[in-house]
Amino acid sequence: MNSDYWTDPKNGFDKDWHEQQKHKKTQSEKEQQFLGIHASHELDRIQSQSGPHAGKLICITCKNKFLKWLPKEAF
């Protein structure tokens, strides 16, 4: 029980989990990566009255440029 395998989780039994955590991105990092240059722009959500999507995300700064469709959870 005194071996590094049990006493050092970063190099022992939990090493794989710690490696996975290094590569996970937080939701905000993923969003920033998706939005790219639009991350610092003014954004707006437009609700849809019909169709499979609840609405769309647009960039006001870029003259209402369409960015992505939004699911119902976004509203």
CHARMM internal coordinates of N, CA and C (Angstrom, degrees):
IC EDIT
DIST 1 N 1 CA 1.4554
DIST 1 CA 1 C 1.5192
ANGL 1 N 1 CA 1 C 112.03
DIST 1 C 2 N 1.2841
ANGL 1 CA 1 C 2 N 120.02
DIHE 1 N 1 CA 1 C 2 N -12.44
DIST 2 N 2 CA 1.4569
ANGL 1 C 2 N 2 CA 121.68
DIHE 1 CA 1 C 2 N 2 CA -179.41
DIST 2 CA 2 C 1.5212
ANGL 2 N 2 CA 2 C 112.84
DIHE 1 C 2 N 2 CA 2 C -92.68
DIST 2 C 3 N 1.3225
ANGL 2 CA 2 C 3 N 117.68
DIHE 2 N 2 CA 2 C 3 N 5.78
DIST 3 N 3 CA 1.4572
ANGL 2 C 3 N 3 CA 119.20
DIHE 2 CA 2 C 3 N 3 CA -179.00
DIST 3 CA 3 C 1.5303
ANGL 3 N 3 CA 3 C 110.25
DIHE 2 C 3 N 3 CA 3 C -76.32
DIST 3 C 4 N 1.3151
ANGL 3 CA 3 C 4 N 116.42
DIHE 3 N 3 CA 3 C 4 N 161.91
DIST 4 N 4 CA 1.4605
ANGL 3 C 4 N 4 CA 121.49
DIHE 3 CA 3 C 4 N 4 CA 179.26
DIST 4 CA 4 C 1.5314
ANGL 4 N 4 CA 4 C 111.91
DIHE 3 C 4 N 4 CA 4 C -61.35
DIST 4 C 5 N 1.3075
ANGL 4 CA 4 C 5 N 115.95
DIHE 4 N 4 CA 4 C 5 N -26.85
DIST 5 N 5 CA 1.4550
ANGL 4 C 5 N 5 CA 119.98
DIHE 4 CA 4 C 5 N 5 CA 179.65
DIST 5 CA 5 C 1.5253
ANGL 5 N 5 CA 5 C 110.82
DIHE 4 C 5 N 5 CA 5 C -56.23
DIST 5 C 6 N 1.3231
ANGL 5 CA 5 C 6 N 118.11
DIHE 5 N 5 CA 5 C 6 N -40.12
DIST 6 N 6 CA 1.4664
ANGL 5 C 6 N 6 CA 122.12
DIHE 5 CA 5 C 6 N 6 CA -178.20
DIST 6 CA 6 C 1.5242
ANGL 6 N 6 CA 6 C 113.16
DIHE 5 C 6 N 6 CA 6 C -94.70
DIST 6 C 7 N 1.3089
ANGL 6 CA 6 C 7 N 118.52
DIHE 6 N 6 CA 6 C 7 N -31.36
DIST 7 N 7 CA 1.4623
ANGL 6 C 7 N 7 CA 120.60
DIHE 6 CA 6 C 7 N 7 CA -172.89
DIST 7 CA 7 C 1.5267
ANGL 7 N 7 CA 7 C 113.65
DIHE 6 C 7 N 7 CA 7 C -91.29
DIST 7 C 8 N 1.3290
ANGL 7 CA 7 C 8 N 118.53
DIHE 7 N 7 CA 7 C 8 N -18.45
DIST 8 N 8 CA 1.4559
ANGL 7 C 8 N 8 CA 121.12
DIHE 7 CA 7 C 8 N 8 CA -178.54
DIST 8 CA 8 C 1.5328
ANGL 8 N 8 CA 8 C 109.60
DIHE 7 C 8 N 8 CA 8 C -120.34
DIST 8 C 9 N 1.3389
ANGL 8 CA 8 C 9 N 117.97
DIHE 8 N 8 CA 8 C 9 N 90.90
DIST 9 N 9 CA 1.4595
ANGL 8 C 9 N 9 CA 120.51
DIHE 8 CA 8 C 9 N 9 CA -175.44
DIST 9 CA 9 C 1.5244
ANGL 9 N 9 CA 9 C 114.12
DIHE 8 C 9 N 9 CA 9 C -59.92
DIST 9 C 10 N 1.3290
ANGL 9 CA 9 C 10 N 118.12
DIHE 9 N 9 CA 9 C 10 N -28.99
DIST 10 N 10 CA 1.4637
ANGL 9 C 10 N 10 CA 119.95
DIHE 9 CA 9 C 10 N 10 CA -178.48
DIST 10 CA 10 C 1.5284
ANGL 10 N 10 CA 10 C 111.94
DIHE 9 C 10 N 10 CA 10 C -71.98
DIST 10 C 11 N 1.3203
ANGL 10 CA 10 C 11 N 117.56
DIHE 10 N 10 CA 10 C 11 N -21.69
DIST 11 N 11 CA 1.4646
ANGL 10 C 11 N 11 CA 120.55
DIHE 10 CA 10 C 11 N 11 CA -179.95
DIST 11 CA 11 C 1.5152
ANGL 11 N 11 CA 11 C 112.76
DIHE 10 C 11 N 11 CA 11 C -120.31
DIST 11 C 12 N 1.3090
ANGL 11 CA 11 C 12 N 117.97
DIHE 11 N 11 CA 11 C 12 N -3.36
DIST 12 N 12 CA 1.4550
ANGL 11 C 12 N 12 CA 121.19
DIHE 11 CA 11 C 12 N 12 CA -175.53
DIST 12 CA 12 C 1.5095
ANGL 12 N 12 CA 12 C 113.52
DIHE 11 C 12 N 12 CA 12 C -111.64
DIST 12 C 13 N 1.3089
ANGL 12 CA 12 C 13 N 115.93
DIHE 12 N 12 CA 12 C 13 N -127.07
DIST 13 N 13 CA 1.4583
ANGL 12 C 13 N 13 CA 122.38
DIHE 12 CA 12 C 13 N 13 CA -172.35
DIST 13 CA 13 C 1.5264
ANGL 13 N 13 CA 13 C 113.37
DIHE 12 C 13 N 13 CA 13 C -62.39
DIST 13 C 14 N 1.3032
ANGL 13 CA 13 C 14 N 118.18
DIHE 13 N 13 CA 13 C 14 N -26.43
DIST 14 N 14 CA 1.4611
ANGL 13 C 14 N 14 CA 121.86
DIHE 13 CA 13 C 14 N 14 CA -176.64
DIST 14 CA 14 C 1.5303
ANGL 14 N 14 CA 14 C 112.61
DIHE 13 C 14 N 14 CA 14 C -104.69
DIST 14 C 15 N 1.3069
ANGL 14 CA 14 C 15 N 117.08
DIHE 14 N 14 CA 14 C 15 N 16.12
DIST 15 N 15 CA 1.4589
ANGL 14 C 15 N 15 CA 121.48
DIHE 14 CA 14 C 15 N 15 CA -175.26
DIST 15 CA 15 C 1.5305
ANGL 15 N 15 CA 15 C 111.88
DIHE 14 C 15 N 15 CA 15 C -59.67
DIST 15 C 16 N 1.3236
ANGL 15 CA 15 C 16 N 117.22
DIHE 15 N 15 CA 15 C 16 N -44.06
DIST 16 N 16 CA 1.4683
ANGL 15 C 16 N 16 CA 120.23
DIHE 15 CA 15 C 16 N 16 CA -179.16
DIST 16 CA 16 C 1.5251
ANGL 16 N 16 CA 16 C 111.55
DIHE 15 C 16 N 16 CA 16 C -61.12
DIST 16 C 17 N 1.3247
ANGL 16 CA 16 C 17 N 117.28
DIHE 16 N 16 CA 16 C 17 N -40.77
DIST 17 N 17 CA 1.4586
ANGL 16 C 17 N 17 CA 120.90
DIHE 16 CA 16 C 17 N 17 CA 179.43
DIST 17 CA 17 C 1.5241
ANGL 17 N 17 CA 17 C 110.66
DIHE 16 C 17 N 17 CA 17 C -63.28
DIST 17 C 18 N 1.3274
ANGL 17 CA 17 C 18 N 117.17
DIHE 17 N 17 CA 17 C 18 N -43.29
DIST 18 N 18 CA 1.4630
ANGL 17 C 18 N 18 CA 120.77
DIHE 17 CA 17 C 18 N 18 CA 179.46
DIST 18 CA 18 C 1.5273
ANGL 18 N 18 CA 18 C 111.38
DIHE 17 C 18 N 18 CA 18 C -64.72
DIST 18 C 19 N 1.3101
ANGL 18 CA 18 C 19 N 117.48
DIHE 18 N 18 CA 18 C 19 N -35.50
DIST 19 N 19 CA 1.4584
ANGL 18 C 19 N 19 CA 120.79
DIHE 18 CA 18 C 19 N 19 CA 177.22
DIST 19 CA 19 C 1.5259
ANGL 19 N 19 CA 19 C 110.47
DIHE 18 C 19 N 19 CA 19 C -66.61
DIST 19 C 20 N 1.3202
ANGL 19 CA 19 C 20 N 117.03
DIHE 19 N 19 CA 19 C 20 N -39.99
DIST 20 N 20 CA 1.4591
ANGL 19 C 20 N 20 CA 120.74
DIHE 19 CA 19 C 20 N 20 CA 178.53
DIST 20 CA 20 C 1.5295
ANGL 20 N 20 CA 20 C 110.57
DIHE 19 C 20 N 20 CA 20 C -63.64
DIST 20 C 21 N 1.3152
ANGL 20 CA 20 C 21 N 117.45
DIHE 20 N 20 CA 20 C 21 N -38.97
DIST 21 N 21 CA 1.4662
ANGL 20 C 21 N 21 CA 121.13
DIHE 20 CA 20 C 21 N 21 CA -179.09
DIST 21 CA 21 C 1.5158
ANGL 21 N 21 CA 21 C 111.63
DIHE 20 C 21 N 21 CA 21 C -64.74
DIST 21 C 22 N 1.3196
ANGL 21 CA 21 C 22 N 117.20
DIHE 21 N 21 CA 21 C 22 N -32.60
DIST 22 N 22 CA 1.4642
ANGL 21 C 22 N 22 CA 120.46
DIHE 21 CA 21 C 22 N 22 CA 178.53
DIST 22 CA 22 C 1.5209
ANGL 22 N 22 CA 22 C 111.04
DIHE 21 C 22 N 22 CA 22 C -63.84
DIST 22 C 23 N 1.3331
ANGL 22 CA 22 C 23 N 116.09
DIHE 22 N 22 CA 22 C 23 N -34.10
DIST 23 N 23 CA 1.4520
ANGL 22 C 23 N 23 CA 120.56
DIHE 22 CA 22 C 23 N 23 CA -173.79
DIST 23 CA 23 C 1.5162
ANGL 23 N 23 CA 23 C 113.94
DIHE 22 C 23 N 23 CA 23 C -93.67
DIST 23 C 24 N 1.3160
ANGL 23 CA 23 C 24 N 117.22
DIHE 23 N 23 CA 23 C 24 N -8.59
DIST 24 N 24 CA 1.4620
ANGL 23 C 24 N 24 CA 120.03
DIHE 23 CA 23 C 24 N 24 CA 178.08
DIST 24 CA 24 C 1.5182
ANGL 24 N 24 CA 24 C 109.66
DIHE 23 C 24 N 24 CA 24 C -75.43
DIST 24 C 25 N 1.2989
ANGL 24 CA 24 C 25 N 115.00
DIHE 24 N 24 CA 24 C 25 N 138.88
DIST 25 N 25 CA 1.4550
ANGL 24 C 25 N 25 CA 119.41
DIHE 24 CA 24 C 25 N 25 CA 175.78
DIST 25 CA 25 C 1.5184
ANGL 25 N 25 CA 25 C 108.18
DIHE 24 C 25 N 25 CA 25 C -104.32
DIST 25 C 26 N 1.2984
ANGL 25 CA 25 C 26 N 115.43
DIHE 25 N 25 CA 25 C 26 N 144.45
DIST 26 N 26 CA 1.4559
ANGL 25 C 26 N 26 CA 118.78
DIHE 25 CA 25 C 26 N 26 CA 176.40
DIST 26 CA 26 C 1.5286
ANGL 26 N 26 CA 26 C 108.73
DIHE 25 C 26 N 26 CA 26 C -73.47
DIST 26 C 27 N 1.2995
ANGL 26 CA 26 C 27 N 116.63
DIHE 26 N 26 CA 26 C 27 N 162.73
DIST 27 N 27 CA 1.4633
ANGL 26 C 27 N 27 CA 121.02
DIHE 26 CA 26 C 27 N 27 CA -179.11
DIST 27 CA 27 C 1.5282
ANGL 27 N 27 CA 27 C 110.50
DIHE 26 C 27 N 27 CA 27 C -59.52
DIST 27 C 28 N 1.3183
ANGL 27 CA 27 C 28 N 117.67
DIHE 27 N 27 CA 27 C 28 N -39.19
DIST 28 N 28 CA 1.4631
ANGL 27 C 28 N 28 CA 119.48
DIHE 27 CA 27 C 28 N 28 CA -178.85
DIST 28 CA 28 C 1.5249
ANGL 28 N 28 CA 28 C 111.02
DIHE 27 C 28 N 28 CA 28 C -68.40
DIST 28 C 29 N 1.3407
ANGL 28 CA 28 C 29 N 117.87
DIHE 28 N 28 CA 28 C 29 N -35.39
DIST 29 N 29 CA 1.4608
ANGL 28 C 29 N 29 CA 120.00
DIHE 28 CA 28 C 29 N 29 CA 176.92
DIST 29 CA 29 C 1.5204
ANGL 29 N 29 CA 29 C 110.85
DIHE 28 C 29 N 29 CA 29 C -65.55
DIST 29 C 30 N 1.3310
ANGL 29 CA 29 C 30 N 116.55
DIHE 29 N 29 CA 29 C 30 N -40.41
DIST 30 N 30 CA 1.4613
ANGL 29 C 30 N 30 CA 120.17
DIHE 29 CA 29 C 30 N 30 CA 177.86
DIST 30 CA 30 C 1.5241
ANGL 30 N 30 CA 30 C 110.40
DIHE 29 C 30 N 30 CA 30 C -64.27
DIST 30 C 31 N 1.3352
ANGL 30 CA 30 C 31 N 115.99
DIHE 30 N 30 CA 30 C 31 N -41.35
DIST 31 N 31 CA 1.4565
ANGL 30 C 31 N 31 CA 120.24
DIHE 30 CA 30 C 31 N 31 CA -179.93
DIST 31 CA 31 C 1.5215
ANGL 31 N 31 CA 31 C 110.52
DIHE 30 C 31 N 31 CA 31 C -65.19
DIST 31 C 32 N 1.3209
ANGL 31 CA 31 C 32 N 117.05
DIHE 31 N 31 CA 31 C 32 N -43.34
DIST 32 N 32 CA 1.4562
ANGL 31 C 32 N 32 CA 121.30
DIHE 31 CA 31 C 32 N 32 CA 178.62
DIST 32 CA 32 C 1.5250
ANGL 32 N 32 CA 32 C 110.53
DIHE 31 C 32 N 32 CA 32 C -61.07
DIST 32 C 33 N 1.3233
ANGL 32 CA 32 C 33 N 116.43
DIHE 32 N 32 CA 32 C 33 N -41.05
DIST 33 N 33 CA 1.4553
ANGL 32 C 33 N 33 CA 120.77
DIHE 32 CA 32 C 33 N 33 CA 179.81
DIST 33 CA 33 C 1.5286
ANGL 33 N 33 CA 33 C 109.95
DIHE 32 C 33 N 33 CA 33 C -66.49
DIST 33 C 34 N 1.3227
ANGL 33 CA 33 C 34 N 117.48
DIHE 33 N 33 CA 33 C 34 N -41.70
DIST 34 N 34 CA 1.4601
ANGL 33 C 34 N 34 CA 121.00
DIHE 33 CA 33 C 34 N 34 CA 179.97
DIST 34 CA 34 C 1.5273
ANGL 34 N 34 CA 34 C 111.00
DIHE 33 C 34 N 34 CA 34 C -65.10
DIST 34 C 35 N 1.3148
ANGL 34 CA 34 C 35 N 117.08
DIHE 34 N 34 CA 34 C 35 N -45.47
DIST 35 N 35 CA 1.4587
ANGL 34 C 35 N 35 CA 120.66
DIHE 34 CA 34 C 35 N 35 CA -175.71
DIST 35 CA 35 C 1.5214
ANGL 35 N 35 CA 35 C 112.52
DIHE 34 C 35 N 35 CA 35 C -72.35
DIST 35 C 36 N 1.3180
ANGL 35 CA 35 C 36 N 117.43
DIHE 35 N 35 CA 35 C 36 N -25.67
DIST 36 N 36 CA 1.4644
ANGL 35 C 36 N 36 CA 120.69
DIHE 35 CA 35 C 36 N 36 CA 178.19
DIST 36 CA 36 C 1.5145
ANGL 36 N 36 CA 36 C 111.62
DIHE 35 C 36 N 36 CA 36 C 56.68
DIST 36 C 37 N 1.3302
ANGL 36 CA 36 C 37 N 116.16
DIHE 36 N 36 CA 36 C 37 N -122.78
DIST 37 N 37 CA 1.4627
ANGL 36 C 37 N 37 CA 119.98
DIHE 36 CA 36 C 37 N 37 CA -177.56
DIST 37 CA 37 C 1.5239
ANGL 37 N 37 CA 37 C 112.11
DIHE 36 C 37 N 37 CA 37 C -69.05
DIST 37 C 38 N 1.3111
ANGL 37 CA 37 C 38 N 117.56
DIHE 37 N 37 CA 37 C 38 N -19.20
DIST 38 N 38 CA 1.4682
ANGL 37 C 38 N 38 CA 121.21
DIHE 37 CA 37 C 38 N 38 CA -178.61
DIST 38 CA 38 C 1.5302
ANGL 38 N 38 CA 38 C 112.78
DIHE 37 C 38 N 38 CA 38 C -79.39
DIST 38 C 39 N 1.3267
ANGL 38 CA 38 C 39 N 118.10
DIHE 38 N 38 CA 38 C 39 N -7.12
DIST 39 N 39 CA 1.4644
ANGL 38 C 39 N 39 CA 121.66
DIHE 38 CA 38 C 39 N 39 CA -177.39
DIST 39 CA 39 C 1.5299
ANGL 39 N 39 CA 39 C 111.91
DIHE 38 C 39 N 39 CA 39 C -58.56
DIST 39 C 40 N 1.3170
ANGL 39 CA 39 C 40 N 117.37
DIHE 39 N 39 CA 39 C 40 N -34.04
DIST 40 N 40 CA 1.4672
ANGL 39 C 40 N 40 CA 120.38
DIHE 39 CA 39 C 40 N 40 CA -179.05
DIST 40 CA 40 C 1.5367
ANGL 40 N 40 CA 40 C 111.90
DIHE 39 C 40 N 40 CA 40 C -98.42
DIST 40 C 41 N 1.3195
ANGL 40 CA 40 C 41 N 117.65
DIHE 40 N 40 CA 40 C 41 N 4.19
DIST 41 N 41 CA 1.4624
ANGL 40 C 41 N 41 CA 121.75
DIHE 40 CA 40 C 41 N 41 CA -179.14
DIST 41 CA 41 C 1.5246
ANGL 41 N 41 CA 41 C 111.12
DIHE 40 C 41 N 41 CA 41 C -89.63
DIST 41 C 42 N 1.3140
ANGL 41 CA 41 C 42 N 115.07
DIHE 41 N 41 CA 41 C 42 N 169.66
DIST 42 N 42 CA 1.4611
ANGL 41 C 42 N 42 CA 120.98
DIHE 41 CA 41 C 42 N 42 CA 176.60
DIST 42 CA 42 C 1.5313
ANGL 42 N 42 CA 42 C 108.51
DIHE 41 C 42 N 42 CA 42 C -83.97
DIST 42 C 43 N 1.3322
ANGL 42 CA 42 C 43 N 116.36
DIHE 42 N 42 CA 42 C 43 N 122.62
DIST 43 N 43 CA 1.4601
ANGL 42 C 43 N 43 CA 121.98
DIHE 42 CA 42 C 43 N 43 CA -177.39
DIST 43 CA 43 C 1.5189
ANGL 43 N 43 CA 43 C 110.51
DIHE 42 C 43 N 43 CA 43 C -111.71
DIST 43 C 44 N 1.3240
ANGL 43 CA 43 C 44 N 116.26
DIHE 43 N 43 CA 43 C 44 N 158.32
DIST 44 N 44 CA 1.4555
ANGL 43 C 44 N 44 CA 121.37
DIHE 43 CA 43 C 44 N 44 CA 177.49
DIST 44 CA 44 C 1.5190
ANGL 44 N 44 CA 44 C 109.44
DIHE 43 C 44 N 44 CA 44 C -144.88
DIST 44 C 45 N 1.3449
ANGL 44 CA 44 C 45 N 115.41
DIHE 44 N 44 CA 44 C 45 N 152.02
DIST 45 N 45 CA 1.4629
ANGL 44 C 45 N 45 CA 121.96
DIHE 44 CA 44 C 45 N 45 CA 175.46
DIST 45 CA 45 C 1.5163
ANGL 45 N 45 CA 45 C 108.03
DIHE 44 C 45 N 45 CA 45 C -107.53
DIST 45 C 46 N 1.3196
ANGL 45 CA 45 C 46 N 116.35
DIHE 45 N 45 CA 45 C 46 N 131.14
DIST 46 N 46 CA 1.4528
ANGL 45 C 46 N 46 CA 121.91
DIHE 45 CA 45 C 46 N 46 CA 177.77
DIST 46 CA 46 C 1.5242
ANGL 46 N 46 CA 46 C 107.04
DIHE 45 C 46 N 46 CA 46 C -112.14
DIST 46 C 47 N 1.3360
ANGL 46 CA 46 C 47 N 116.83
DIHE 46 N 46 CA 46 C 47 N 120.54
DIST 47 N 47 CA 1.4509
ANGL 46 C 47 N 47 CA 120.63
DIHE 46 CA 46 C 47 N 47 CA -178.83
DIST 47 CA 47 C 1.5235
ANGL 47 N 47 CA 47 C 110.00
DIHE 46 C 47 N 47 CA 47 C -79.18
DIST 47 C 48 N 1.3275
ANGL 47 CA 47 C 48 N 115.06
DIHE 47 N 47 CA 47 C 48 N 138.40
DIST 48 N 48 CA 1.4558
ANGL 47 C 48 N 48 CA 123.03
DIHE 47 CA 47 C 48 N 48 CA -178.75
DIST 48 CA 48 C 1.5266
ANGL 48 N 48 CA 48 C 109.43
DIHE 47 C 48 N 48 CA 48 C -97.84
DIST 48 C 49 N 1.3239
ANGL 48 CA 48 C 49 N 117.30
DIHE 48 N 48 CA 48 C 49 N 138.04
DIST 49 N 49 CA 1.4609
ANGL 48 C 49 N 49 CA 120.86
DIHE 48 CA 48 C 49 N 49 CA 179.99
DIST 49 CA 49 C 1.5252
ANGL 49 N 49 CA 49 C 111.87
DIHE 48 C 49 N 49 CA 49 C -87.44
DIST 49 C 50 N 1.3296
ANGL 49 CA 49 C 50 N 117.12
DIHE 49 N 49 CA 49 C 50 N -24.23
DIST 50 N 50 CA 1.4607
ANGL 49 C 50 N 50 CA 120.48
DIHE 49 CA 49 C 50 N 50 CA -179.45
DIST 50 CA 50 C 1.5305
ANGL 50 N 50 CA 50 C 109.15
DIHE 49 C 50 N 50 CA 50 C -142.50
DIST 50 C 51 N 1.3104
ANGL 50 CA 50 C 51 N 114.93
DIHE 50 N 50 CA 50 C 51 N 168.89
DIST 51 N 51 CA 1.4545
ANGL 50 C 51 N 51 CA 120.19
DIHE 50 CA 50 C 51 N 51 CA 178.99
DIST 51 CA 51 C 1.5137
ANGL 51 N 51 CA 51 C 112.02
DIHE 50 C 51 N 51 CA 51 C 98.65
DIST 51 C 52 N 1.3159
ANGL 51 CA 51 C 52 N 116.35
DIHE 51 N 51 CA 51 C 52 N 175.72
DIST 52 N 52 CA 1.4701
ANGL 51 C 52 N 52 CA 120.63
DIHE 51 CA 51 C 52 N 52 CA -175.22
DIST 52 CA 52 C 1.5306
ANGL 52 N 52 CA 52 C 114.41
DIHE 51 C 52 N 52 CA 52 C -76.70
DIST 52 C 53 N 1.3375
ANGL 52 CA 52 C 53 N 117.25
DIHE 52 N 52 CA 52 C 53 N -16.98
DIST 53 N 53 CA 1.4600
ANGL 52 C 53 N 53 CA 120.61
DIHE 52 CA 52 C 53 N 53 CA -177.64
DIST 53 CA 53 C 1.5203
ANGL 53 N 53 CA 53 C 110.43
DIHE 52 C 53 N 53 CA 53 C -101.65
DIST 53 C 54 N 1.3222
ANGL 53 CA 53 C 54 N 115.25
DIHE 53 N 53 CA 53 C 54 N 152.18
DIST 54 N 54 CA 1.4636
ANGL 53 C 54 N 54 CA 119.59
DIHE 53 CA 53 C 54 N 54 CA 178.81
DIST 54 CA 54 C 1.5185
ANGL 54 N 54 CA 54 C 111.01
DIHE 53 C 54 N 54 CA 54 C -78.64
DIST 54 C 55 N 1.3142
ANGL 54 CA 54 C 55 N 116.95
DIHE 54 N 54 CA 54 C 55 N -24.75
DIST 55 N 55 CA 1.4534
ANGL 54 C 55 N 55 CA 120.55
DIHE 54 CA 54 C 55 N 55 CA -179.41
DIST 55 CA 55 C 1.5088
ANGL 55 N 55 CA 55 C 111.41
DIHE 54 C 55 N 55 CA 55 C 176.72
DIST 55 C 56 N 1.3311
ANGL 55 CA 55 C 56 N 115.24
DIHE 55 N 55 CA 55 C 56 N -166.30
DIST 56 N 56 CA 1.4553
ANGL 55 C 56 N 56 CA 119.68
DIHE 55 CA 55 C 56 N 56 CA 179.37
DIST 56 CA 56 C 1.5206
ANGL 56 N 56 CA 56 C 109.93
DIHE 55 C 56 N 56 CA 56 C -139.12
DIST 56 C 57 N 1.3158
ANGL 56 CA 56 C 57 N 115.56
DIHE 56 N 56 CA 56 C 57 N 155.70
DIST 57 N 57 CA 1.4583
ANGL 56 C 57 N 57 CA 123.22
DIHE 56 CA 56 C 57 N 57 CA 177.23
DIST 57 CA 57 C 1.5172
ANGL 57 N 57 CA 57 C 107.43
DIHE 56 C 57 N 57 CA 57 C -103.08
DIST 57 C 58 N 1.3358
ANGL 57 CA 57 C 58 N 115.89
DIHE 57 N 57 CA 57 C 58 N 127.01
DIST 58 N 58 CA 1.4606
ANGL 57 C 58 N 58 CA 120.09
DIHE 57 CA 57 C 58 N 58 CA 179.51
DIST 58 CA 58 C 1.5245
ANGL 58 N 58 CA 58 C 110.26
DIHE 57 C 58 N 58 CA 58 C -126.33
DIST 58 C 59 N 1.3092
ANGL 58 CA 58 C 59 N 115.46
DIHE 58 N 58 CA 58 C 59 N 158.04
DIST 59 N 59 CA 1.4667
ANGL 58 C 59 N 59 CA 122.34
DIHE 58 CA 58 C 59 N 59 CA 177.68
DIST 59 CA 59 C 1.5208
ANGL 59 N 59 CA 59 C 107.82
DIHE 58 C 59 N 59 CA 59 C -102.84
DIST 59 C 60 N 1.3300
ANGL 59 CA 59 C 60 N 116.13
DIHE 59 N 59 CA 59 C 60 N 113.74
DIST 60 N 60 CA 1.4654
ANGL 59 C 60 N 60 CA 122.02
DIHE 59 CA 59 C 60 N 60 CA 179.83
DIST 60 CA 60 C 1.5299
ANGL 60 N 60 CA 60 C 110.17
DIHE 59 C 60 N 60 CA 60 C -67.64
DIST 60 C 61 N 1.3162
ANGL 60 CA 60 C 61 N 116.90
DIHE 60 N 60 CA 60 C 61 N -40.35
DIST 61 N 61 CA 1.4587
ANGL 60 C 61 N 61 CA 122.07
DIHE 60 CA 60 C 61 N 61 CA -178.11
DIST 61 CA 61 C 1.5268
ANGL 61 N 61 CA 61 C 111.81
DIHE 60 C 61 N 61 CA 61 C -59.63
DIST 61 C 62 N 1.3150
ANGL 61 CA 61 C 62 N 116.51
DIHE 61 N 61 CA 61 C 62 N -36.56
DIST 62 N 62 CA 1.4730
ANGL 61 C 62 N 62 CA 121.84
DIHE 61 CA 61 C 62 N 62 CA -179.21
DIST 62 CA 62 C 1.5276
ANGL 62 N 62 CA 62 C 111.39
DIHE 61 C 62 N 62 CA 62 C -94.57
DIST 62 C 63 N 1.3142
ANGL 62 CA 62 C 63 N 117.16
DIHE 62 N 62 CA 62 C 63 N 33.51
DIST 63 N 63 CA 1.4652
ANGL 62 C 63 N 63 CA 123.97
DIHE 62 CA 62 C 63 N 63 CA 175.53
DIST 63 CA 63 C 1.5267
ANGL 63 N 63 CA 63 C 112.05
DIHE 62 C 63 N 63 CA 63 C 58.50
DIST 63 C 64 N 1.3334
ANGL 63 CA 63 C 64 N 115.43
DIHE 63 N 63 CA 63 C 64 N 55.10
DIST 64 N 64 CA 1.4694
ANGL 63 C 64 N 64 CA 123.83
DIHE 63 CA 63 C 64 N 64 CA 175.46
DIST 64 CA 64 C 1.5267
ANGL 64 N 64 CA 64 C 114.00
DIHE 63 C 64 N 64 CA 64 C 62.30
DIST 64 C 65 N 1.3043
ANGL 64 CA 64 C 65 N 116.57
DIHE 64 N 64 CA 64 C 65 N 37.52
DIST 65 N 65 CA 1.4659
ANGL 64 C 65 N 65 CA 121.18
DIHE 64 CA 64 C 65 N 65 CA 177.67
DIST 65 CA 65 C 1.5294
ANGL 65 N 65 CA 65 C 109.82
DIHE 64 C 65 N 65 CA 65 C -68.63
DIST 65 C 66 N 1.3281
ANGL 65 CA 65 C 66 N 116.78
DIHE 65 N 65 CA 65 C 66 N 131.26
DIST 66 N 66 CA 1.4541
ANGL 65 C 66 N 66 CA 122.70
DIHE 65 CA 65 C 66 N 66 CA 177.85
DIST 66 CA 66 C 1.5260
ANGL 66 N 66 CA 66 C 109.37
DIHE 65 C 66 N 66 CA 66 C -70.28
DIST 66 C 67 N 1.3478
ANGL 66 CA 66 C 67 N 117.11
DIHE 66 N 66 CA 66 C 67 N 132.49
DIST 67 N 67 CA 1.4626
ANGL 66 C 67 N 67 CA 121.28
DIHE 66 CA 66 C 67 N 67 CA 178.15
DIST 67 CA 67 C 1.5220
ANGL 67 N 67 CA 67 C 112.16
DIHE 66 C 67 N 67 CA 67 C -109.71
DIST 67 C 68 N 1.3398
ANGL 67 CA 67 C 68 N 116.81
DIHE 67 N 67 CA 67 C 68 N -49.49
DIST 68 N 68 CA 1.4652
ANGL 67 C 68 N 68 CA 118.73
DIHE 67 CA 67 C 68 N 68 CA 179.26
DIST 68 CA 68 C 1.5135
ANGL 68 N 68 CA 68 C 110.53
DIHE 67 C 68 N 68 CA 68 C -167.31
DIST 68 C 69 N 1.3411
ANGL 68 CA 68 C 69 N 114.34
DIHE 68 N 68 CA 68 C 69 N 159.97
DIST 69 N 69 CA 1.4583
ANGL 68 C 69 N 69 CA 120.99
DIHE 68 CA 68 C 69 N 69 CA 173.87
DIST 69 CA 69 C 1.5154
ANGL 69 N 69 CA 69 C 109.01
DIHE 68 C 69 N 69 CA 69 C -78.61
DIST 69 C 70 N 1.3128
ANGL 69 CA 69 C 70 N 116.26
DIHE 69 N 69 CA 69 C 70 N 147.59
DIST 70 N 70 CA 1.4647
ANGL 69 C 70 N 70 CA 121.06
DIHE 69 CA 69 C 70 N 70 CA -179.08
DIST 70 CA 70 C 1.5316
ANGL 70 N 70 CA 70 C 110.98
DIHE 69 C 70 N 70 CA 70 C -112.80
DIST 70 C 71 N 1.3277
ANGL 70 CA 70 C 71 N 116.51
DIHE 70 N 70 CA 70 C 71 N 139.28
DIST 71 N 71 CA 1.4618
ANGL 70 C 71 N 71 CA 120.18
DIHE 70 CA 70 C 71 N 71 CA 175.88
DIST 71 CA 71 C 1.5302
ANGL 71 N 71 CA 71 C 110.56
DIHE 70 C 71 N 71 CA 71 C -77.95
DIST 71 C 72 N 1.3214
ANGL 71 CA 71 C 72 N 116.25
DIHE 71 N 71 CA 71 C 72 N 171.24
DIST 72 N 72 CA 1.4654
ANGL 71 C 72 N 72 CA 120.76
DIHE 71 CA 71 C 72 N 72 CA -177.91
DIST 72 CA 72 C 1.5271
ANGL 72 N 72 CA 72 C 111.55
DIHE 71 C 72 N 72 CA 72 C -63.12
DIST 72 C 73 N 1.3342
ANGL 72 CA 72 C 73 N 117.93
DIHE 72 N 72 CA 72 C 73 N -27.82
DIST 73 N 73 CA 1.4725
ANGL 72 C 73 N 73 CA 120.88
DIHE 72 CA 72 C 73 N 73 CA 179.85
DIST 73 CA 73 C 1.5245
ANGL 73 N 73 CA 73 C 112.33
DIHE 72 C 73 N 73 CA 73 C -64.71
DIST 73 C 74 N 1.3260
ANGL 73 CA 73 C 74 N 117.60
DIHE 73 N 73 CA 73 C 74 N -21.08
DIST 74 N 74 CA 1.4653
ANGL 73 C 74 N 74 CA 121.29
DIHE 73 CA 73 C 74 N 74 CA -178.75
DIST 74 CA 74 C 1.5289
ANGL 74 N 74 CA 74 C 111.86
DIHE 73 C 74 N 74 CA 74 C -73.80
DIST 74 C 75 N 1.3086
ANGL 74 CA 74 C 75 N 116.51
DIHE 74 N 74 CA 74 C 75 N -16.97
DIST 75 N 75 CA 1.4609
ANGL 74 C 75 N 75 CA 120.28
DIHE 74 CA 74 C 75 N 75 CA 179.45
DIST 75 CA 75 C 1.4885
ANGL 75 N 75 CA 75 C 107.86
DIHE 74 C 75 N 75 CA 75 C -108.94
END
COOR INIT
IC SEED 1 N 1 CA 1 C
IC BUILD
